Amino acid sequence: MNQENMTPEIRKLIQLYFEGLTSVEEERRLREALADPSVRGAKADEARAVMSFAAVSPDQSESPTVSRRHPRHLSALLSAAASVAVVGLLCWNFFLREPQTQYMAYIDGRSTEDPEQVMKLINDDLSLLGEASEDVADEIDDNLSAFSSVINNSEL
C-alpha cells in the first residue's frame, strides 16, 4: 500500500507543475523533493513519472518551458482517449440497443433523417477517430520506447 507522505509545499508544487505554472526555481525544488524516496503518494509518483519523462524526451532543450509542455501534452492524449471512449459508448448504445425507428443528423446545418446519410456520417467519424487513436498509440509507443532505452542505458 502506498501511503501518502508529502508536505503541503510539495503538494502545492505538484499542483502548480501540472498546471504549467511553476518557475524554474520551483521545478528545481520539486525535482529535489521528489528525489527523496521517503516522499510517497500517488501524486508524487505521477509527478516523478512525468518529470522523468520530460527529462529524457528527445525534443528536450535547455528551455525551462519545454518541461511544462508535457503535462498539457499528456492531458491532450487523455482527452483524445476519453473522446474515443465516449464515441465508443455512444456507438455501443446506438447499435446494440433495440433498433431506432428514427435517424437524425445535422449535415451542413440542415437536418436529415435519411438512415444511409446518418450511418455514413457516423462511419466517417469513427474512421477519423480510429486514425487519431492509432496516431496516439504510435506516439505513446515511441515515447515509452525512448523512456525504456534511457532507463536501460542508465542501469549499465
N, C-alpha and C positions, 0 to 999 in steps of 0.2 A: 504494500500500500504506500502510496506517495503522499505523505503528509506535507502540507504547505508550511513553509518556514521562511517568510520574507518580511523584510521591514516595510513600513509604509512608503519609504523613499524608493525602494526597488519596485514596488507595485506601481507607483506613480511614473517612474522612468519607463517601465514596460508599457504602460498605457500611452505615454507620450510617444514612445518609439513606434508603436503600431499605428498611431495617428499621423506619423511623419512629422512630428513637431519637436523632436529633440535637437539640441545643439550638438556640435562636435564634442564638446566637453561632457555633456550629459550622456552621449553614446559611449564615450570612453569610460565614464563611471559605471554605467550599466554593464559594459563588457567586463570590467574588472570584478564587479559584484557577481556576475553570472559565472565567472571562472572559479568561484568558491563552491566546492561540491556540497557544502552544508546548506546552501540556498536551494530549497526544494519547493516543488509545486508545479501544477500543470502549466500555469502561465510562465513560470521560469523556464520550464522545459521547452515550451513553444518559442519563447524569445531566444533561447540558446540555439534551437534548430534554425530559426530564420536568420539570426546573426551569423551563424557559422556558414550557412548557405551564401549569404551576402559576401562573406569574406573570401569565398572560393569561386565566386561567379566569374566566368570568363570575360565579361564586359566590365569588370571592376576597374575603376580608375582611382586616382588619388582624391577625387572629389568627394566630400562628405555627403553630398546629396544622392550619390548612387546607392548607398545602403538604405536610404529612406524610400527608394522606389520599390524595393522588394515586397514590403508588406502590401502596398497597393496592387502590385502585380499578383501577389498571392490572392488578394481579395477579388481581383478580376477573374482568376481561374476558378475560385469558389463560386463566384456569381454565374459564370458560364455553366459550371456543373449543376448549380441549383436550377438554372433555366432549363437545362436538358431534363432534369428530374421533373420539373413542373409540366413540361410538354409531354413527357412520357406518361405522367399520371393522367393528364387530360385525355391523351390518346387511349390509354387503357380504359378510362371511364367511358369514352366515346364509343370504342369498338366492342368492348366486352359486355356492356350492358345491353338491355333489350334494344333492338333497332329503333332508331328515332324515326318518326314519320315526317319530320320537317328538318331540312338542312338550310342553314343560312350563313352567309358570309358577306363581308363588305369588300368589294374589289373596286379600286379607284374611286372610293367614296360612294359607290352605289351598292345597294343590297341585291343579293342574288340568292335564290332558293334552288338553283339547279344543282342536284347532287353531284353530277360529274365535275362541275366547276369547283364546288366546295371541296371535294376529295382531291382534285388536282392541286388546289391551293394548300391543303394540308400536307400532301405528299411532297410538294416543293419545299415547304417549310421544314419538314422532317429531314429532307435531304440536306438542306443547308445546315441544320443543327448537327446532323451526323458528321458532315465535313468539319464543322467547327470543333466537335468533340474529338475527332481524330487528330486535329491540329493541336488541341490542348494536351491530349495524351502523348503525342510525339514530343512536345515541348517538356512535359513533366519527365518523360523517359530520358531525354537529353540532359536535363538538369540533374536528375538523380544519378546518371552515369558519371557526370563531371564531379559531383559531390563524392561518389563512391571512389573514383580514381584518386582524388585528393586524399581521402581518408586512408586508402590502401598505400599510397606513397608516403604518407606521414608515419605510418606504422613501421616502415622499413627502417 
